[in-house]
Amino acid sequence: MGVVGAGRVGPALAASLQLAGHRPVAASGVSDTSVRRAAAMLPDVPLVPPAEVLDRADLVLLTVPDDALPGLVEGLAETGAVRPGQLLVHTSGRYGTKVLEPALRAGALPLALHPAMTFTGTAVDVQRLAGCSFGVTAPEELRLAAEALVIEMGGEPEWIAEENRPLYHAALALGANHLVTLVAESMELLRDAGVAAPDRMLGPLLGAALDNALRSGDAALTGPVARGDAGTVAAHVAELRKHAPQTVAGYLAMARATADRALAHGLLKPELAEDLLGVLANGAQGTTGSGGAEGGTR
C-alpha cells in the first residue's frame, strides 16, 4: 500500500488499512506539516516522489485536493508510473472513477472511496472511521473490492452513481463545512456578548439540535424564524449589523431558507410569514422591516 498526498486524510486511511493487515511501503508529501504527519501516523514509511510510490505499491491511495487530482492522474499515466492490475483509490468526494480514466487506459483498477468525515490529521481520525459512511463509486467488477476496503477501515459503503458525485459532495459540504463556519461565528458573537465559555454553552444546545434534526428533519425547526417572530428577527439583524456586519448576509440567507422550509412544512403560519419575510427583505437592503422597530420584540 502507498499514499500519494500526506494531508489530513491519506495517513489516517493508510493507518486504518495497516491495522487491517495491509503493509504501507511508501508515501509522498511535500510540506513540513505533511512530513511530520506522515512520520507520526506512518512511522518508518519512507517519503518518496509520487511515481516511486506507485512503483512500490499494489494499492495506492490518491489523497490530494480535488482540483489537483486530474492533473496528478494524467501525469502519472503519461510518465508510465501506472502498472496494469494496480488498484488506484482516490478519496475525492467530487469525482467518481472517470477522473481515473488515464490510469484505467494504462491497466489500473479504479476506485472512488470518499469518507464522509472531517479529519484533524491526528490519530483520532482512525478511531472516527469506525461506522463512518463512505461514498463509493466503482465499476461493477470491482464493487466487492471497494466494499472490502471500506469495511476493513471500519466504514460503511454507500454506493453513489458517477453522475451524482457532485450533488453528493455538495450536500456534505453544505452540512459539514458550513456548520463549522456557523458555529465559529456563533462562538465569536457569544464572546462579544460576554459569555466566558461559548463552547460550553453551545455544546449541549447544538448537540440536541443536531440529534433532533437527524431524527425529525424539518419538524425539529425551532426559534424565532420558525415561530414567525418578525420583531425578534429585526432586532437580531440590527444588533448584527452594529456588532458583526460580516455575519448579516449569512444570517439573512439562513433565515430565509429556514422560513421557506418552515412554511412548506406548515410550521410557520402564513399570516406571520408576511411580516417576517418583509424584515428579511428589508434587512438585506440595510433597513429594518415593518415587523418591529430595531431592538423590538413581539
VOLO-656441 format. One line per field, with one value per residue (C-alpha): residue number from 1; residue in three letters; y negated, z, x. Coordinates in nm, 4 decimals. Last residue first. Example, Ala and Ser with C-alpha at 12.3 -4.5 7.8 and 13.67 -1.06 7.14 Angstrom:
2
num 2 / 1
residuo SER / ALA
y 0.1060 / 0.4500
z 0.7140 / 0.7800
x 1.3670 / 1.2300
END
This chain:
298
num 298 / 297 / 296 / 295 / 294 / 293 / 292 / 291 / 290 / 289 / 288 / 287 / 286 / 285 / 284 / 283 / 282 / 281 / 280 / 279 / 278 / 277 / 276 / 275 / 274 / 273 / 272 / 271 / 270 / 269 / 268 / 267 / 266 / 265 / 264 / 263 / 262 / 261 / 260 / 259 / 258 / 257 / 256 / 255 / 254 / 253 / 252 / 251 / 250 / 249 / 248 / 247 / 246 / 245 / 244 / 243 / 242 / 241 / 240 / 239 / 238 / 237 / 236 / 235 / 234 / 233 / 232 / 231 / 230 / 229 / 228 / 227 / 226 / 225 / 224 / 223 / 222 / 221 / 220 / 219 / 218 / 217 / 216 / 215 / 214 / 213 / 212 / 211 / 210 / 209 / 208 / 207 / 206 / 205 / 204 / 203 / 202 / 201 / 200 / 199 / 198 / 197 / 196 / 195 / 194 / 193 / 192 / 191 / 190 / 189 / 188 / 187 / 186 / 185 / 184 / 183 / 182 / 181 / 180 / 179 / 178 / 177 / 176 / 175 / 174 / 173 / 172 / 171 / 170 / 169 / 168 / 167 / 166 / 165 / 164 / 163 / 162 / 161 / 160 / 159 / 158 / 157 / 156 / 155 / 154 / 153 / 152 / 151 / 150 / 149 / 148 / 147 / 146 / 145 / 144 / 143 / 142 / 141 / 140 / 139 / 138 / 137 / 136 / 135 / 134 / 133 / 132 / 131 / 130 / 129 / 128 / 127 / 126 / 125 / 124 / 123 / 122 / 121 / 120 / 119 / 118 / 117 / 116 / 115 / 114 / 113 / 112 / 111 / 110 / 109 / 108 / 107 / 106 / 105 / 104 / 103 / 102 / 101 / 100 / 99 / 98 / 97 / 96 / 95 / 94 / 93 / 92 / 91 / 90 / 89 / 88 / 87 / 86 / 85 / 84 / 83 / 82 / 81 / 80 / 79 / 78 / 77 / 76 / 75 / 74 / 73 / 72 / 71 / 70 / 69 / 68 / 67 / 66 / 65 / 64 / 63 / 62 / 61 / 60 / 59 / 58 / 57 / 56 / 55 / 54 / 53 / 52 / 51 / 50 / 49 / 48 / 47 / 46 / 45 / 44 / 43 / 42 / 41 / 40 / 39 / 38 / 37 / 36 / 35 / 34 / 33 / 32 / 31 / 30 / 29 / 28 / 27 / 26 / 25 / 24 / 23 / 22 / 21 / 20 / 19 / 18 / 17 / 16 / 15 / 14 / 13 / 12 / 11 / 10 / 9 / 8 / 7 / 6 / 5 / 4 / 3 / 2 / 1
residuo ARG / THR / GLY / GLY / GLU / ALA / GLY / GLY / SER / GLY / THR / THR / GLY / GLN / ALA / GLY / ASN / ALA / LEU / VAL / GLY / LEU / LEU / ASP / GLU / ALA / LEU / GLU / PRO / LYS / LEU / LEU / GLY / HIS / ALA / LEU / ALA / ARG / ASP / ALA / THR / ALA / ARG / ALA / MET / ALA / LEU / TYR / GLY / ALA / VAL / THR / GLN / PRO / ALA / HIS / LYS / ARG / LEU / GLU / ALA / VAL / HIS / ALA / ALA / VAL / THR / GLY / ALA / ASP / GLY / ARG / ALA / VAL / PRO / GLY / THR / LEU / ALA / ALA / ASP / GLY / SER / ARG / LEU / ALA / ASN / ASP / LEU / ALA / ALA / GLY / LEU / LEU / PRO / GLY / LEU / MET / ARG / ASP / PRO / ALA / ALA / VAL / GLY / ALA / ASP / ARG / LEU / LEU / GLU / MET / SER / GLU / ALA / VAL / LEU / THR / VAL / LEU / HIS / ASN / ALA / GLY / LEU / ALA / LEU / ALA / ALA / HIS / TYR / LEU / PRO / ARG / ASN / GLU / GLU / ALA / ILE / TRP / GLU / PRO / GLU / GLY / GLY / MET / GLU / ILE / VAL / LEU / ALA / GLU / ALA / ALA / LEU / ARG / LEU / GLU / GLU / PRO / ALA / THR / VAL / GLY / PHE / SER / CYS / GLY / ALA / LEU / ARG / GLN / VAL / ASP / VAL / ALA / THR / GLY / THR / PHE / THR / MET / ALA / PRO / HIS / LEU / ALA / LEU / PRO / LEU / ALA / GLY / ALA / ARG / LEU / ALA / PRO / GLU / LEU / VAL / LYS / THR / GLY / TYR / ARG / GLY / SER / THR / HIS / VAL / LEU / LEU / GLN / GLY / PRO / ARG / VAL / ALA / GLY / THR / GLU / ALA / LEU / GLY / GLU / VAL / LEU / GLY / PRO / LEU / ALA / ASP / ASP / PRO / VAL / THR / LEU / LEU / VAL / LEU / ASP / ALA / ARG / ASP / LEU / VAL / GLU / ALA / PRO / PRO / VAL / LEU / PRO / VAL / ASP / PRO / LEU / MET / ALA / ALA / ALA / ARG / ARG / VAL / SER / THR / ASP / SER / VAL / GLY / SER / ALA / ALA / VAL / PRO / ARG / HIS / GLY / ALA / LEU / GLN / LEU / SER / ALA / ALA / LEU / ALA / PRO / GLY / VAL / ARG / GLY / ALA / GLY / VAL / VAL / GLY / MET
y -4.0571 / -4.2220 / -4.5492 / -4.6106 / -4.7855 / -4.8565 / -4.5772 / -4.3678 / -4.6557 / -4.5719 / -4.7213 / -4.8697 / -4.7611 / -4.6324 / -4.2667 / -4.3587 / -4.4940 / -4.1569 / -3.9698 / -4.2007 / -4.1688 / -3.7906 / -3.8023 / -4.0375 / -3.8134 / -3.4882 / -3.5596 / -3.5246 / -3.2239 / -3.0360 / -2.8860 / -2.5144 / -2.4009 / -2.2066 / -2.4409 / -2.7455 / -2.6139 / -2.5258 / -2.8714 / -3.0399 / -2.8373 / -2.9273 / -3.2946 / -3.2783 / -3.1081 / -3.3812 / -3.6605 / -3.5267 / -3.4725 / -3.8246 / -3.9745 / -3.7981 / -4.0488 / -4.3267 / -4.1982 / -4.4498 / -4.7023 / -4.4996 / -4.2002 / -4.4002 / -4.5361 / -4.1937 / -4.0292 / -4.3013 / -4.2516 / -3.8744 / -3.9432 / -4.1707 / -3.9172 / -3.6384 / -3.3957 / -3.0895 / -2.9150 / -3.2347 / -3.2986 / -2.9581 / -2.5950 / -2.3548 / -1.9876 / -1.9018 / -1.9886 / -1.6649 / -1.4511 / -1.2208 / -1.3878 / -1.7314 / -1.6365 / -1.4976 / -1.8042 / -2.0405 / -1.8433 / -1.8532 / -2.2198 / -2.3102 / -2.0834 / -2.2179 / -2.5819 / -2.6941 / -2.5001 / -2.6248 / -2.9819 / -2.9785 / -3.3311 / -3.4707 / -3.8498 / -3.9321 / -3.9644 / -3.6132 / -3.4949 / -3.6591 / -3.4826 / -3.1486 / -3.1907 / -3.2771 / -2.9615 / -2.7504 / -2.8884 / -2.8437 / -2.4872 / -2.4082 / -2.5420 / -2.2719 / -1.9882 / -2.0345 / -2.2255 / -2.0408 / -1.7057 / -1.8025 / -1.9480 / -1.6192 / -1.4131 / -1.6601 / -1.6432 / -1.2595 / -1.2007 / -1.1330 / -0.8574 / -0.6827 / -0.6754 / -0.3494 / -0.3911 / -0.1710 / -0.1529 / -0.2093 / -0.0180 / -0.0622 / 0.3046 / 0.2469 / -0.0247 / 0.1929 / 0.4902 / 0.2812 / 0.1481 / 0.4969 / 0.6312 / 0.3471 / 0.4005 / 0.5885 / 0.3387 / 0.0453 / -0.1662 / -0.4619 / -0.4645 / -0.7439 / -0.6148 / -0.6153 / -0.6195 / -0.3378 / -0.3232 / -0.5892 / -0.8108 / -0.5891 / -0.6415 / -1.0151 / -1.0315 / -0.9548 / -1.3104 / -1.4957 / -1.6517 / -1.4976 / -1.5625 / -1.2529 / -1.1259 / -0.9075 / -0.9133 / -0.5904 / -0.6196 / -0.3054 / -0.2473 / 0.0700 / -0.0276 / 0.1010 / -0.2061 / -0.3039 / -0.2935 / -0.5356 / -0.7916 / -0.7250 / -0.7962 / -1.1086 / -0.8839 / -0.6917 / -0.9253 / -1.2798 / -1.5432 / -1.3455 / -1.2944 / -0.9911 / -0.8329 / -0.4637 / -0.3196 / 0.0602 / 0.1775 / 0.4507 / 0.2960 / 0.0543 / -0.3251 / -0.5160 / -0.5307 / -0.9038 / -0.9820 / -0.7841 / -0.9564 / -1.2974 / -1.2370 / -1.1143 / -1.4108 / -1.6607 / -1.5211 / -1.5108 / -1.8617 / -2.0335 / -1.7780 / -1.8097 / -1.5069 / -1.1688 / -0.9227 / -0.5937 / -0.3288 / 0.0484 / 0.2618 / 0.0403 / -0.0152 / -0.1705 / -0.3713 / -0.5328 / -0.5915 / -0.7933 / -1.0025 / -1.1051 / -0.9345 / -0.9507 / -0.6248 / -0.4509 / -0.4119 / -0.5666 / -0.6056 / -0.8246 / -1.0413 / -1.0404 / -1.1010 / -1.3966 / -1.5457 / -1.5203 / -1.6608 / -1.9572 / -2.0272 / -2.0420 / -1.7967 / -1.4569 / -1.1173 / -0.7788 / -0.4378 / -0.0752 / -0.0586 / 0.3060 / 0.4026 / 0.6116 / 0.4451 / 0.2201 / 0.1059 / 0.0183 / -0.2217 / -0.3727 / -0.4222 / -0.5876 / -0.8228 / -0.8948 / -0.9901 / -1.2132 / -1.5010 / -1.5605 / -1.3106 / -1.3037 / -0.9934 / -0.7006 / -0.3503 / 0.0000
z 1.9566 / 2.0378 / 1.9488 / 1.9216 / 1.5921 / 1.5333 / 1.4570 / 1.1802 / 0.9370 / 0.8459 / 0.9436 / 0.6845 / 0.5226 / 0.1955 / 0.3008 / 0.6218 / 0.4215 / 0.2557 / 0.5838 / 0.7686 / 0.4903 / 0.5011 / 0.8700 / 0.8240 / 0.5557 / 0.7357 / 1.0311 / 0.8345 / 0.6536 / 0.9818 / 1.0078 / 1.0945 / 0.7987 / 0.6287 / 0.3320 / 0.5570 / 0.7896 / 0.4888 / 0.3364 / 0.6717 / 0.7336 / 0.3902 / 0.4554 / 0.7988 / 0.6513 / 0.3902 / 0.6383 / 0.8933 / 0.6267 / 0.4917 / 0.8406 / 0.9633 / 0.8265 / 0.9984 / 1.3419 / 1.6159 / 1.4646 / 1.1694 / 1.3997 / 1.6505 / 1.3868 / 1.2231 / 1.5566 / 1.6477 / 1.3152 / 1.3840 / 1.7215 / 1.5667 / 1.2961 / 1.5414 / 1.2814 / 1.5023 / 1.2587 / 1.2332 / 1.6076 / 1.7109 / 1.6405 / 1.3471 / 1.4536 / 1.2236 / 0.9364 / 0.9820 / 1.2728 / 1.3822 / 1.2168 / 1.3023 / 1.6647 / 1.7094 / 1.5516 / 1.7661 / 2.0823 / 2.0137 / 1.9201 / 2.2507 / 2.4656 / 2.3142 / 2.2682 / 2.6294 / 2.6932 / 2.3665 / 2.4457 / 2.7756 / 2.9170 / 2.7598 / 2.7488 / 2.4418 / 2.2323 / 2.3430 / 2.2352 / 1.8960 / 1.8439 / 1.9435 / 1.6955 / 1.4173 / 1.4847 / 1.4981 / 1.1683 / 0.9918 / 1.1188 / 1.0112 / 0.6650 / 0.6139 / 0.7480 / 0.6063 / 0.2825 / 0.2171 / 0.2533 / 0.0184 / -0.2360 / -0.2354 / -0.3138 / -0.5841 / -0.7452 / -0.7215 / -0.8723 / -1.2303 / -1.1161 / -0.9129 / -0.5363 / -0.3402 / 0.0380 / 0.1935 / 0.5756 / 0.7416 / 0.9769 / 0.7523 / 0.6552 / 0.5693 / 0.3221 / 0.1627 / 0.1315 / -0.0284 / -0.2899 / -0.3713 / -0.3933 / -0.6226 / -0.8547 / -1.1354 / -1.1318 / -1.1830 / -0.8705 / -0.6910 / -0.3118 / -0.0763 / 0.2538 / 0.5731 / 0.9019 / 1.1459 / 1.2797 / 1.0815 / 1.3892 / 1.5574 / 1.2729 / 1.2828 / 1.6477 / 1.5294 / 1.4020 / 1.0747 / 1.2036 / 0.9554 / 0.8829 / 0.7807 / 0.4885 / 0.3713 / -0.0106 / -0.1848 / -0.5641 / -0.7169 / -1.0421 / -1.1424 / -1.3413 / -1.6933 / -1.8552 / -2.0017 / -1.6463 / -1.5377 / -1.7951 / -1.6931 / -1.3234 / -1.3333 / -1.4663 / -1.1352 / -0.9385 / -0.8550 / -0.6111 / -0.2916 / -0.3585 / -0.1883 / -0.4820 / -0.4971 / -0.7625 / -0.7531 / -0.9773 / -1.2244 / -1.5069 / -1.3719 / -1.3528 / -1.3472 / -1.7253 / -1.7375 / -1.9107 / -1.6557 / -1.3547 / -1.5140 / -1.6109 / -1.2605 / -1.0936 / -1.3285 / -1.2588 / -0.8794 / -0.8122 / -0.8080 / -0.5660 / -0.3136 / -0.2874 / -0.1312 / -0.4069 / -0.2173 / -0.3988 / -0.3732 / -0.5422 / -0.4113 / -0.4828 / -0.8317 / -0.7454 / -0.4509 / -0.6785 / -0.9172 / -0.6260 / -0.5059 / -0.1866 / 0.1859 / 0.3530 / 0.5999 / 0.9314 / 1.1257 / 0.9412 / 1.1725 / 1.3289 / 1.0417 / 0.7888 / 0.9896 / 1.0259 / 0.6517 / 0.5698 / 0.8033 / 0.6523 / 0.3101 / 0.0314 / 0.0978 / -0.0649 / 0.0956 / 0.0693 / 0.1838 / 0.3910 / 0.4611 / 0.4662 / 0.7625 / 0.8866 / 1.1240 / 0.8218 / 0.6482 / 0.9326 / 0.9228 / 0.5479 / 0.5899 / 0.8545 / 0.6577 / 0.3487 / 0.5012 / 0.6753 / 0.4038 / 0.3147 / -0.0578 / -0.2613 / -0.0232 / -0.0847 / 0.0000
x -4.3199 / -3.9910 / -3.8241 / -3.4476 / -3.4845 / -3.8505 / -4.0917 / -4.2449 / -4.2289 / -3.8729 / -3.5410 / -3.3075 / -2.9798 / -3.1217 / -3.0837 / -3.2601 / -3.5503 / -3.6021 / -3.5595 / -3.7982 / -4.0541 / -4.0219 / -4.1081 / -4.4024 / -4.5518 / -4.4724 / -4.6965 / -5.0211 / -4.8765 / -4.8210 / -4.4736 / -4.4657 / -4.6753 / -4.3957 / -4.3549 / -4.3692 / -4.0984 / -3.8814 / -3.9163 / -3.8593 / -3.5438 / -3.4057 / -3.4838 / -3.3212 / -3.0146 / -2.9718 / -3.0386 / -2.7897 / -2.5238 / -2.5625 / -2.5538 / -2.2391 / -1.9843 / -2.1740 / -2.0694 / -2.1543 / -2.3959 / -2.5279 / -2.5543 / -2.7552 / -2.9946 / -3.0382 / -3.1152 / -3.3661 / -3.5432 / -3.5528 / -3.7103 / -3.9705 / -4.0557 / -4.1329 / -4.2718 / -4.2346 / -3.9972 / -3.7941 / -3.7940 / -3.6628 / -3.7479 / -3.7159 / -3.7171 / -4.0100 / -3.7772 / -3.5836 / -3.7043 / -3.4233 / -3.1263 / -3.2635 / -3.3312 / -2.9803 / -2.8257 / -3.0329 / -2.9525 / -2.5795 / -2.6033 / -2.7656 / -2.5486 / -2.2243 / -2.3245 / -2.2873 / -1.9683 / -1.8179 / -1.9152 / -1.7245 / -1.6979 / -2.0146 / -1.9803 / -2.1894 / -1.8717 / -1.7793 / -2.1257 / -2.0773 / -1.7442 / -1.8945 / -2.1802 / -1.9366 / -1.7343 / -2.0501 / -2.1816 / -1.8485 / -1.8101 / -2.1655 / -2.0897 / -1.8300 / -2.0455 / -2.3955 / -2.3432 / -2.0173 / -2.1924 / -2.4735 / -2.2310 / -2.0392 / -2.3474 / -2.4526 / -2.1056 / -2.0995 / -2.4440 / -2.3298 / -2.0943 / -2.3647 / -2.3066 / -2.2986 / -2.2826 / -2.0148 / -1.9975 / -1.6620 / -1.4345 / -1.1308 / -1.1533 / -1.5202 / -1.4245 / -1.1571 / -1.3947 / -1.6699 / -1.4338 / -1.3059 / -1.6617 / -1.7662 / -1.4712 / -1.6483 / -1.9349 / -1.7010 / -1.6631 / -1.8184 / -1.8285 / -1.9357 / -1.8013 / -2.0080 / -1.8190 / -1.9028 / -1.5482 / -1.3616 / -1.3603 / -1.0999 / -0.8531 / -0.9174 / -0.8090 / -0.4549 / -0.4130 / -0.4686 / -0.7896 / -1.0320 / -1.3998 / -1.5910 / -1.7943 / -1.5067 / -1.4778 / -1.3826 / -1.3515 / -1.1985 / -1.0098 / -0.8173 / -0.5087 / -0.4406 / -0.2826 / -0.6200 / -0.7564 / -0.4832 / -0.5983 / -0.9644 / -0.9055 / -1.1244 / -1.3994 / -1.3996 / -1.6235 / -1.5225 / -1.6445 / -1.5985 / -1.2309 / -1.0762 / -0.8911 / -0.8111 / -0.5788 / -0.5536 / -0.2687 / -0.3607 / -0.1599 / 0.1051 / 0.0840 / 0.4130 / 0.4351 / 0.5086 / 0.1784 / -0.0232 / 0.1314 / 0.0851 / -0.2759 / -0.3604 / -0.1902 / -0.3531 / -0.7000 / -0.6429 / -0.5106 / -0.8502 / -0.9905 / -0.7065 / -0.4716 / -0.5404 / -0.4506 / -0.4337 / -0.2290 / -0.2742 / -0.0057 / 0.2747 / 0.6449 / 0.6389 / 0.3276 / 0.5052 / 0.8058 / 0.5906 / 0.4624 / 0.8105 / 0.9371 / 0.8689 / 0.9729 / 0.7384 / 0.9238 / 0.6356 / 0.3030 / 0.0945 / 0.3659 / 0.6156 / 0.3381 / 0.2097 / 0.5579 / 0.6217 / 0.2803 / 0.3336 / 0.6751 / 0.5137 / 0.5905 / 0.4389 / 0.4644 / 0.4171 / 0.5782 / 0.5572 / 0.2402 / 0.1535 / -0.2145 / -0.3236 / -0.6424 / -0.4472 / -0.2472 / -0.5732 / -0.6533 / -0.3060 / -0.3416 / -0.6799 / -0.5417 / -0.2229 / -0.4254 / -0.6903 / -0.5124 / -0.2562 / 0.0136 / -0.0586 / 0.0206 / -0.0127 / 0.1195 / 0.0000
END
